[in-house]
Amino acid sequence: MLVAIDGPAGAGKSTVARALARELGFTYLDSGAMYRCVGLLALRRPHEDPAALARRAQIELRAPGEPGETTGVLLDGEDVTQAIRSPEVSEAASRVAADAGVREALVALQRRLLAGGDWVVEGRDIGTVVAPDAALKVFLTADPRERARRRAAELGVEEETVLAEQTLRDERDSTRTHSPLAPAPGALTLDTSGMSVAQAVARIASLARDAAAGPSR
């Protein structure tokens, strides 16, 4: 079974998806970490084609060992778990994500990973492109100011700075030609403004169990 969680930055996707995977006993996949890896490579090798970098990149994701931990990320054998979380890499990831060749390479990788087993996957185009047949599709969102506040607290930076960058990224993500950010057909939109992580997880877990049980007779 696959649960797809899409939505903009700061909506709580990563936190909710990790906790949901633990609750359900599923494997967690942070697809955004893959784009961050290519963004990091693009910053390090600015004269190379991002799509070529994506095709060559050896990306390994390691599941969090403890609650609250971030997914461990190896890029070509280097631990980049912390390096890919900087604001500069976030911005670079958003830029390379608009490249059709980058998306093609990473979508193919994600589909190979998801070919078997039970997964909770979070990103921006999981339910629309990567796994449109997912058993449950959720579009997680929140008030822009709330999203900026969460992100600022996570990064230790000014809320207004995050809000300005977030506005630009939302515009880029929602208007790009390839795989624009939008709720997938049939997805449940869940606004997490004012919700605790536990409340969001409980809501989605209930939906996932219902989906796994199949239509009632």
Secondary structure per residue as TSV (DSSP state, phi and psi in degrees):
chain	resnum	aa	ss	phi	psi
A	1	M	-	360.0	144.7
A	2	L	E	-127.6	129.5
A	3	V	E	-109.0	119.9
A	4	A	E	-102.1	125.5
A	5	I	E	-121.4	112.3
A	6	D	E	-112.4	165.9
A	7	G	-	153.8	170.2
A	8	P	-	-77.1	169.6
A	9	A	T	-61.8	140.8
A	10	G	T	85.2	-0.3
A	11	A	S	-79.8	-11.0
A	12	G	S	99.2	14.6
A	13	K	H	-55.8	-51.9
A	14	S	H	-63.8	-48.1
A	15	T	H	-61.8	-46.5
A	16	V	H	-67.3	-44.0
A	17	A	H	-64.3	-41.7
A	18	R	H	-61.5	-47.2
A	19	A	H	-66.5	-37.0
A	20	L	H	-64.9	-42.1
A	21	A	H	-60.8	-41.3
A	22	R	H	-64.4	-42.6
A	23	E	H	-61.7	-40.8
A	24	L	H	-90.5	-13.8
A	25	G	T	76.8	25.7
A	26	F	-	-96.7	168.3
A	27	T	E	-88.8	139.2
A	28	Y	E	-100.2	135.0
A	29	L	E	-127.2	121.3
A	30	D	E	-97.0	93.3
A	31	S	H	-67.3	-28.6
A	32	G	H	-62.5	-29.1
A	33	A	H	-62.3	-31.4
A	34	M	H	-66.8	-42.9
A	35	Y	H	-67.8	-34.4
A	36	R	H	-64.7	-36.5
A	37	C	H	-62.2	-44.3
A	38	V	H	-68.0	-36.1
A	39	G	H	-60.9	-41.7
A	40	L	H	-63.3	-43.2
A	41	L	H	-61.8	-39.2
A	42	A	H	-64.9	-35.1
A	43	L	H	-69.0	-37.6
A	44	R	H	-76.7	-29.2
A	45	R	S	-130.2	69.3
A	46	P	T	-64.4	-18.1
A	47	H	T	-93.6	0.3
A	48	E	S	-99.2	153.1
A	49	D	-	-69.0	123.3
A	50	P	H	-57.3	-36.0
A	51	A	H	-64.9	-39.8
A	52	A	H	-65.2	-39.0
A	53	L	H	-62.1	-41.1
A	54	A	H	-64.7	-40.6
A	55	R	H	-67.5	-33.5
A	56	R	H	-86.6	-21.8
A	57	A	-	-62.2	135.2
A	58	Q	-	-102.7	101.8
A	59	I	E	-109.0	127.0
A	60	E	E	-124.7	125.6
A	61	L	E	-106.7	132.4
A	62	R	E	-114.8	127.9
A	63	A	-	-61.2	143.8
A	64	P	-	-57.5	138.8
A	65	G	S	-82.4	-30.1
A	66	E	S	-131.8	155.5
A	67	P	T	-55.4	134.6
A	68	G	T	90.9	-14.6
A	69	E	-	-72.9	152.1
A	70	T	-	-85.4	149.2
A	71	T	-	-57.9	130.3
A	72	G	E	-74.3	138.0
A	73	V	E	-129.7	125.0
A	74	L	E	-111.3	131.5
A	75	L	E	-120.8	112.1
A	76	D	T	51.8	39.8
A	77	G	T	86.2	-6.9
A	78	E	E	-98.0	135.3
A	79	D	E	-76.1	110.6
A	80	V	-	-116.3	21.5
A	81	T	T	-51.2	-45.4
A	82	Q	T	-85.3	-37.3
A	83	A	G	-60.1	-33.9
A	84	I	G	-81.1	-1.2
A	85	R	G	-98.1	4.1
A	86	S	S	-74.6	155.1
A	87	P	H	-58.1	-35.4
A	88	E	H	-64.5	-41.4
A	89	V	H	-71.1	-35.6
A	90	S	H	-58.7	-44.9
A	91	E	H	-65.7	-42.2
A	92	A	H	-65.2	-37.3
A	93	A	H	-63.1	-40.1
A	94	S	H	-63.9	-37.9
A	95	R	H	-67.8	-48.1
A	96	V	H	-70.3	-24.8
A	97	A	T	-66.5	-18.6
A	98	A	T	-83.0	-6.1
A	99	D	-	-85.2	120.6
A	100	A	H	-59.9	-37.1
A	101	G	H	-67.3	-37.7
A	102	V	H	-64.2	-47.3
A	103	R	H	-63.2	-40.7
A	104	E	H	-59.3	-45.3
A	105	A	H	-65.3	-43.9
A	106	L	H	-77.5	-33.2
A	107	V	H	-63.2	-41.1
A	108	A	H	-61.4	-42.2
A	109	L	H	-63.6	-44.7
A	110	Q	H	-63.1	-41.4
A	111	R	H	-65.0	-35.5
A	112	R	H	-64.4	-42.7
A	113	L	H	-63.7	-36.0
A	114	L	T	-91.2	9.6
A	115	A	T	-64.5	-23.7
A	116	G	S	-147.1	157.3
A	117	G	S	94.4	-177.4
A	118	D	-	-107.4	129.0
A	119	W	E	-134.2	146.6
A	120	V	E	-114.3	118.1
A	121	V	E	-121.5	132.2
A	122	E	E	-121.5	146.4
A	123	G	E	179.7	-145.8
A	124	R	S	-123.2	-12.9
A	125	D	S	-141.2	28.9
A	126	I	I	-67.7	-51.7
A	127	G	I	-75.0	-21.5
A	128	T	I	-92.5	-33.1
A	129	V	I	-125.8	-54.4
A	130	V	I	-67.9	-47.8
A	131	A	-	-139.8	68.0
A	132	P	T	-64.5	-16.8
A	133	D	T	-96.9	16.2
A	134	A	-	-55.0	143.1
A	135	A	S	-62.8	-33.0
A	136	L	E	-139.5	129.7
A	137	K	E	-122.0	126.8
A	138	V	E	-126.0	134.1
A	139	F	E	-108.6	108.3
A	140	L	E	-93.0	129.0
A	141	T	E	-142.5	178.6
A	142	A	-	-166.6	165.7
A	143	D	-	-57.1	136.1
A	144	P	H	-52.8	-41.3
A	145	R	H	-65.6	-39.9
A	146	E	H	-64.7	-41.7
A	147	R	H	-61.7	-43.2
A	148	A	H	-65.8	-38.7
A	149	R	H	-62.6	-44.0
A	150	R	H	-62.3	-46.2
A	151	R	H	-65.9	-39.8
A	152	A	H	-63.8	-41.0
A	153	A	H	-65.1	-37.3
A	154	E	H	-66.8	-40.8
A	155	L	H	-92.9	-15.5
A	156	G	T	72.6	38.1
A	157	V	S	-126.6	175.4
A	158	E	-	-69.3	137.5
A	159	E	H	-61.2	-40.5
A	160	E	H	-65.4	-34.7
A	161	T	H	-64.8	-45.2
A	162	V	H	-63.3	-41.2
A	163	L	H	-61.9	-42.4
A	164	A	H	-64.6	-46.1
A	165	E	H	-65.7	-37.7
A	166	Q	H	-63.6	-40.4
A	167	T	H	-61.7	-42.7
A	168	L	H	-65.6	-42.3
A	169	R	H	-68.5	-40.5
A	170	D	H	-58.2	-42.9
A	171	E	H	-63.9	-44.9
A	172	R	H	-64.6	-45.0
A	173	D	H	-67.4	-35.6
A	174	S	H	-85.6	-15.5
A	175	T	H	-113.8	-1.0
A	176	R	-	-64.5	152.7
A	177	T	S	-68.2	-41.1
A	178	H	S	-99.7	120.8
A	179	S	S	53.6	56.6
A	180	P	-	-63.4	151.0
A	181	L	S	-69.6	120.5
A	182	A	-	-165.9	153.0
A	183	P	-	-61.1	138.6
A	184	A	-	-73.4	152.1
A	185	P	T	-55.1	129.7
A	186	G	T	83.8	1.3
A	187	A	-	-78.6	147.3
A	188	L	E	-86.4	125.6
A	189	T	E	-90.2	122.9
A	190	L	E	-120.8	114.6
A	191	D	E	-88.4	117.8
A	192	T	-	-93.9	8.2
A	193	S	T	-57.6	123.2
A	194	G	T	78.7	-1.0
A	195	M	-	-94.4	147.3
A	196	S	-	-82.2	162.6
A	197	V	H	-59.0	-42.9
A	198	A	H	-60.7	-39.1
A	199	Q	H	-66.3	-44.0
A	200	A	H	-64.3	-43.3
A	201	V	H	-63.6	-43.5
A	202	A	H	-61.4	-40.6
A	203	R	H	-64.1	-47.2
A	204	I	H	-72.3	-37.0
A	205	A	H	-61.0	-40.5
A	206	S	H	-62.9	-42.4
A	207	L	H	-64.6	-39.6
A	208	A	H	-65.3	-41.6
A	209	R	H	-66.2	-37.4
A	210	D	H	-64.0	-42.5
A	211	A	H	-64.6	-39.3
A	212	A	H	-67.2	-32.2
A	213	A	H	-74.0	-21.2
A	214	G	-	86.4	173.4
A	215	P	S	-63.4	138.1
A	216	S	-	-71.6	149.2
A	217	R	-	-110.7	360.0
